[in-house]
Amino acid sequence: MFPGGGVSREYGVFLSPSGRQIETELERFNMKKQIEVNCGSRKLTKRVRAFLVGTALAFCLTTANHAAAQAGPATVFLGSAGTYAVLGASTVTSTGPTVVNGDLGVWPGTAYVAGTPAATVNGSVHAGDVIAQHAQASAAIAYKDAAGRSTAPIGVAGDLGGQTLAPGLYKSTSSLAITGTLTLHGTGVYIFQVGSALTVNTGSMVVLSGGATADNIFWQVGSSATLGTTADFKGTIMALASVTLATGARLDGRALALNAAVTLDSNNVTVPIGSNTVLVVLPPAPHRHQD
């Protein structure tokens, strides 16, 4: 017996302090397997860590590349106003077969005049309620955000018709008009600061190309905005006073009037799907079992 335990060369066994004999080959085998398991676990852990680090790095690079690809200023966050195709302050009125694809609201006024035939609203209608109030509050914040942008503004004036513009911040100290075609070309955010009125003349249009999307176009208007007959416009209009769409005008964007009315006449207004739009899909109502 070995008092502290040891190896007997004669019998090839390990003698524990308690005298218990453990076969050397079995012990070595178990120790070897335990070492292999531990090494394998450490290798697996290292591989998992390397994978997570690699994934995080790829995500960061992808995010950075996406941000770099998004030219122009940062987007204007619309908050709860983002789901509204039409949002008025005093009233919202419609004449003729208008179609609104998105929510429609009015606050602090309570009057929504759907017209004859009644406008079709493919969304919720909130007239003078707290939901419309919250939307107006969000629209006011967005308006101030857009109006307050000041990094590298590009001066514009007069009529934008016939021009092709890249993403950026565009500033006019007075009114702006569009006669003919304005082309917005390139992926990124476009913000137009209009000192007073915005007028899109009859049959005029905004054309998007090169990855430009309506959800990334914002028109901050210092007074009122008017879309002429059969005009085809793109972007979110945030007017300090009113927004008027003449007969047959189309708007791929939003008509948000902060202090006056939104007036519609046989129009089609559609909220663009993008970063400012939150779609909430409600589950179906639970089936009620009858006893």
TIPANU-102108 format. One line per 4 residues: their letters; for each residue x, y, z of C-alpha. Coordinates in nm, 2 decimals, decimal comma. Layout:
// TIPANU-102108
a = X:Y:Z; ...
This chain:
// TIPANU-102108
mfpg = 0,00:0,00:0,00; 0,13:0,34:-0,09; 0,03:0,60:0,18; -0,01:0,89:-0,06
ggvs = -0,12:0,68:-0,36; 0,11:0,59:-0,65; 0,19:0,36:-0,93; 0,29:0,00:-0,89
reyg = 0,52:-0,10:-1,17; 0,46:-0,46:-1,09; 0,09:-0,46:-1,13; 0,05:-0,15:-1,34
vfls = -0,23:0,00:-1,13; -0,29:0,32:-0,94; -0,33:0,29:-0,57; -0,54:0,56:-0,42
psgr = -0,48:0,68:-0,06; -0,79:0,48:0,05; -0,64:0,17:-0,11; -0,90:0,16:-0,39
qiet = -0,74:0,02:-0,71; -0,83:0,18:-1,04; -0,71:0,02:-1,36; -0,45:0,23:-1,52
eler = -0,57:0,19:-1,88; -0,93:0,27:-1,80; -0,83:0,58:-1,60; -0,61:0,69:-1,89
fnmk = -0,89:0,63:-2,14; -1,14:0,83:-1,93; -0,89:1,11:-1,87; -0,81:1,12:-2,25
kqie = -1,18:1,14:-2,33; -1,24:1,41:-2,07; -0,95:1,61:-2,22; -1,09:1,57:-2,57
vncg = -1,44:1,68:-2,46; -1,29:1,98:-2,28; -1,08:2,07:-2,58; -1,37:2,02:-2,81
srkl = -1,59:2,24:-2,59; -1,32:2,51:-2,59; -1,28:2,49:-2,97; -1,65:2,50:-3,01
tkrv = -1,67:2,80:-2,78; -1,40:2,97:-2,98; -1,57:2,90:-3,30; -1,90:3,03:-3,17
rafl = -1,73:3,35:-3,05; -1,55:3,39:-3,38; -1,88:3,34:-3,56; -2,06:3,60:-3,34
vgta = -1,78:3,85:-3,38; -1,78:3,79:-3,76; -2,15:3,83:-3,77; -2,14:4,15:-3,57
lafc = -1,87:4,29:-3,79; -2,06:4,20:-4,11; -2,37:4,36:-3,96; -2,17:4,68:-3,88
ltta = -2,02:4,69:-4,22; -2,36:4,63:-4,39; -2,52:4,90:-4,18; -2,23:5,14:-4,26
nhaa = -2,25:5,06:-4,63; -2,63:5,11:-4,62; -2,59:5,45:-4,44; -2,32:5,55:-4,68
aqag = -2,54:5,46:-4,97; -2,82:5,67:-4,83; -2,71:6,01:-4,96; -2,85:6,34:-4,84
patv = -2,97:6,43:-4,49; -3,12:6,21:-4,23; -3,49:6,13:-4,28; -3,76:6,32:-4,11
flgs = -3,94:6,11:-3,85; -4,32:6,15:-3,87; -4,41:5,96:-3,56; -4,79:5,88:-3,54
agty = -4,85:6,10:-3,84; -4,67:5,85:-4,06; -4,98:5,64:-4,13; -5,19:5,94:-4,24
avlg = -5,24:6,01:-4,61; -5,45:6,32:-4,52; -5,44:6,52:-4,20; -5,61:6,85:-4,16
astv = -5,63:7,11:-3,88; -5,96:7,29:-3,94; -6,15:7,06:-4,18; -6,10:6,79:-4,44
tstg = -6,34:6,81:-4,74; -6,37:6,60:-5,05; -6,56:6,64:-5,38; -6,60:6,36:-5,62
ptvv = -6,47:6,00:-5,61; -6,15:6,06:-5,40; -5,96:5,75:-5,29; -5,74:5,78:-4,98
ngdl = -5,50:5,49:-4,92; -5,40:5,55:-4,56; -5,55:5,71:-4,25; -5,75:6,04:-4,26
gvwp = -5,78:6,27:-3,97; -5,86:6,63:-3,85; -5,77:6,81:-3,53; -5,84:7,05:-3,36
gtay = -6,14:7,08:-3,60; -6,39:6,80:-3,61; -6,54:6,84:-3,96; -6,47:6,57:-4,22
vagt = -6,69:6,62:-4,52; -6,67:6,30:-4,73; -6,86:6,45:-5,03; -7,10:6,30:-5,28
paat = -7,01:6,04:-5,38; -6,83:5,98:-5,05; -6,46:5,95:-5,06; -6,32:5,60:-5,02
vngs = -6,08:5,58:-4,72; -5,88:5,26:-4,70; -5,77:5,33:-4,35; -5,90:5,48:-4,03
vhag = -6,09:5,81:-4,00; -6,03:6,02:-3,69; -6,22:6,34:-3,67; -6,15:6,55:-3,36
dvia = -6,04:6,26:-3,14; -5,73:6,21:-2,93; -5,57:5,99:-3,20; -5,59:6,27:-3,45
qhaq = -5,46:6,51:-3,19; -5,15:6,29:-3,14; -5,10:6,28:-3,51; -5,11:6,66:-3,54
asaa = -4,86:6,68:-3,25; -4,62:6,45:-3,44; -4,67:6,64:-3,76; -4,58:6,97:-3,58
iayk = -4,26:6,81:-3,45; -4,17:6,68:-3,79; -4,24:7,02:-3,95; -4,00:7,19:-3,70
daag = -3,74:6,92:-3,76; -3,75:6,97:-4,14; -3,75:7,35:-4,10; -3,46:7,35:-3,87
rsta = -3,22:7,15:-4,09; -2,92:7,36:-4,18; -2,63:7,14:-4,29; -2,51:7,22:-4,64
pigv = -2,84:7,36:-4,79; -2,86:7,41:-5,16; -3,03:7,73:-5,26; -3,33:7,70:-5,51
agdl = -3,58:7,96:-5,63; -3,86:8,01:-5,88; -3,96:7,71:-6,09; -3,81:7,37:-6,04
ggqt = -3,96:7,23:-6,36; -3,71:7,08:-6,61; -3,45:7,01:-6,34; -3,29:6,69:-6,21
lapg = -3,20:6,69:-5,85; -3,00:6,45:-5,63; -3,07:6,38:-5,26; -3,00:6,67:-5,04
lyks = -3,14:6,97:-4,85; -3,29:7,23:-5,07; -3,38:7,58:-4,94; -3,60:7,85:-5,09
tssl = -3,65:8,18:-4,91; -3,98:8,24:-5,09; -4,23:8,04:-5,30; -4,15:7,75:-5,53
aitg = -4,33:7,62:-5,83; -4,31:7,32:-6,06; -4,41:7,35:-6,42; -4,36:7,05:-6,63
tltl = -4,14:6,77:-6,49; -3,91:6,77:-6,18; -3,69:6,46:-6,17; -3,55:6,34:-5,84
hgtg = -3,27:6,09:-5,91; -3,08:5,88:-5,66; -3,12:5,68:-5,34; -3,14:5,90:-5,03
vyif = -3,34:6,17:-4,85; -3,47:6,49:-5,01; -3,58:6,78:-4,80; -3,73:7,10:-4,95
qvgs = -3,76:7,40:-4,73; -4,01:7,63:-4,90; -4,03:7,98:-4,75; -4,39:8,05:-4,84
altv = -4,62:7,88:-5,10; -4,56:7,56:-5,31; -4,75:7,55:-5,64; -4,75:7,25:-5,87
ntgs = -4,91:7,37:-6,19; -5,17:7,18:-6,41; -5,04:6,85:-6,55; -4,70:6,89:-6,38
mvvl = -4,53:6,60:-6,22; -4,24:6,48:-6,00; -4,06:6,18:-6,15; -3,85:5,94:-5,94
sgga = -3,55:5,75:-6,07; -3,22:5,59:-5,97; -3,37:5,45:-5,64; -3,55:5,76:-5,52
tadn = -3,86:5,68:-5,32; -4,16:5,89:-5,22; -4,12:5,80:-4,85; -3,78:5,98:-4,85
ifwq = -3,91:6,31:-4,99; -4,03:6,59:-4,76; -4,17:6,93:-4,85; -4,18:7,18:-4,56
vgss = -4,40:7,46:-4,68; -4,41:7,79:-4,50; -4,77:7,87:-4,60; -4,99:7,67:-4,83
atlg = -4,94:7,40:-5,09; -5,15:7,36:-5,41; -5,14:7,07:-5,65; -5,30:7,17:-5,99
ttad = -5,54:6,97:-6,20; -5,41:6,63:-6,29; -5,07:6,70:-6,13; -4,88:6,39:-6,02
fkgt = -4,67:6,47:-5,70; -4,44:6,27:-5,48; -4,35:6,31:-5,12; -4,48:6,42:-4,78
imal = -4,63:6,78:-4,78; -4,61:6,95:-4,44; -4,78:7,28:-4,48; -4,80:7,54:-4,21
asvt = -5,14:7,65:-4,35; -5,35:7,45:-4,60; -5,31:7,18:-4,87; -5,53:7,18:-5,18
latg = -5,55:6,91:-5,44; -5,73:7,02:-5,76; -5,94:6,79:-5,97; -5,77:6,47:-6,06
arld = -5,44:6,54:-5,89; -5,25:6,24:-5,76; -5,03:6,23:-5,45; -4,79:5,95:-5,37
gral = -4,72:6,08:-5,02; -4,90:6,27:-4,75; -5,10:6,59:-4,73; -5,05:6,73:-4,37
alna = -5,19:7,07:-4,29; -5,09:7,21:-3,96; -5,32:7,50:-3,91; -5,59:7,50:-4,19
avtl = -5,78:7,27:-4,42; -5,70:6,99:-4,66; -5,93:7,01:-4,97; -5,97:6,72:-5,21
dsnn = -6,14:6,69:-5,54; -6,15:6,35:-5,72; -5,80:6,27:-5,61; -5,59:5,96:-5,53
vtvp = -5,37:6,00:-5,22; -5,15:5,70:-5,11; -4,92:5,67:-4,81; -4,58:5,54:-4,94
igsn = -4,45:5,23:-4,76; -4,11:5,29:-4,60; -3,93:5,39:-4,29; -4,20:5,63:-4,17
tvlv = -4,48:5,38:-4,21; -4,58:5,14:-3,93; -4,82:4,87:-4,04; -5,02:4,71:-3,75
vlpp = -5,18:4,38:-3,84; -5,44:4,28:-3,59; -5,52:3,92:-3,53; -5,87:3,80:-3,62
aphr = -6,13:3,82:-3,35; -6,16:3,50:-3,13; -6,43:3,26:-3,23; -6,71:3,26:-2,99
hqd = -6,85:2,92:-2,90; -7,22:2,90:-2,86; -7,35:2,69:-2,58
